[in-house]
Amino acid sequence: MRAPLTDAELDARLAGLGLVRDPSITNPPPSKNRTVVCKVKNGKKRVLVKIADGPGNVGVLREGSVLERVEPLSRVARSPLHLPHVYAFDPAHGLLGLEWIPNTETLHHFHRRSGEYPALVAEQVGNALGYLHRSSREGRAHYALADTFRDDSDLLECFLRMRPDFYARLSTAGIDFFASVQADAQAMTGLQALSTQQLRESENALLHGDLRQANLLRVTKTPKATSIVYLDWELSFWGDPARDLGSLLSDYVMGWIAPEHRSEVLARPVLETFAHALLKAYAAAREPGFKLDDDFQQRVVRWIGTALLISVYGISHYEQHLDARALGVARQAREMLGKPAEWPTVLWGKL
């Protein structure tokens, strides 16, 4: 872990990149990393700088490494994958500078503000994700170092083979929660199937790794023209492509089965239409021969269930208690893991 930089040290490092702090931005976007908003010297362009010191050290360096490999995909003519441009990546000094994108909001905020779930947004997201997975599979040599992206703290494995240090950090509610999952034989079979799938390198692709509504930025170019920018690549790794889909769709499924707020309520027909459009666009962007067959769809369902379980674990960790809503989500998640064949037509209809 790097020692936190003093203001003078940070300013000196920024100057080396041709940047100065922008005093007009006092509240940069929320981030688990230390960030500052800067301007290019003698210019108006803004840059968001992530700083690798303290707990954010590994994440910033990992994200910079991933973006160096992935960003060229966004520069291909008519590429559907949009990424923040890397202004500078200085791993020696722990700085990652990304373009500041104006006129934006995350999909999390867009859906809750507008109450809209446009098929066009679903298609944009699915098309870009299918393109990422296809391109990484076609250029495996370029991503051969993807093992460095793997996260040893993968919570999937904690459900199956819990490490002593992880167990020691669990709250009482967390211990009870993990025990309830591990007592469900069908759910555990589903989790084990996903773990096994992760090892099938021939079927894997480079994943975003943390694909959620909050990591997708809706950019308004004109009143009728928008694009979706993929953010926060620090958890990217080589794995089961269905995992990215399940991770994102879990956010939408949560709005159907257990919304926390009125603005999050998502009717099942709306969920079905959105998920259907996303998956169809995803399949169309994948390589020739790819099929959204029953096996793949059931893996997506199981990854949705896994993501929901991870959300419940988060509640147990931060709240030290699981209320009726959280326990209900856990039950639904175990059903998805144990009986995945029953869910595709419910969640996205016939493909």
ABEGO torsion letter per residue (X at the ends): XBBBBBAAAAAAAAAAAGBBBBAABABBBBBABBBBBBBBBGBABBBBBBBBBEAAAAAAAAAAAAAAAAAAAAABBGBABBBBBBABBBAAAGBBBBBBBBGBBBAAAAAAAAGBBBAAAAAAAAAAAAAAAAAAAABAAAAAAAAAABBAABAAAAAABBBAAAAAABBAAAAAAAAAAAABAAAAAAAAAAAAAAABAAABBBBAGBBBAAABBBBBABAABBBBBBBGAAABBBBBAAAAAAAAAAAAAAAAABBABAAABBBAAAAAAAAAAAAAAAAAABBBGBBBBAAAAAAAAAAAAAAAAAAAAAAAAAAGBBBAAAAAAAAAAAAAAABAAAAAAAAAEBX
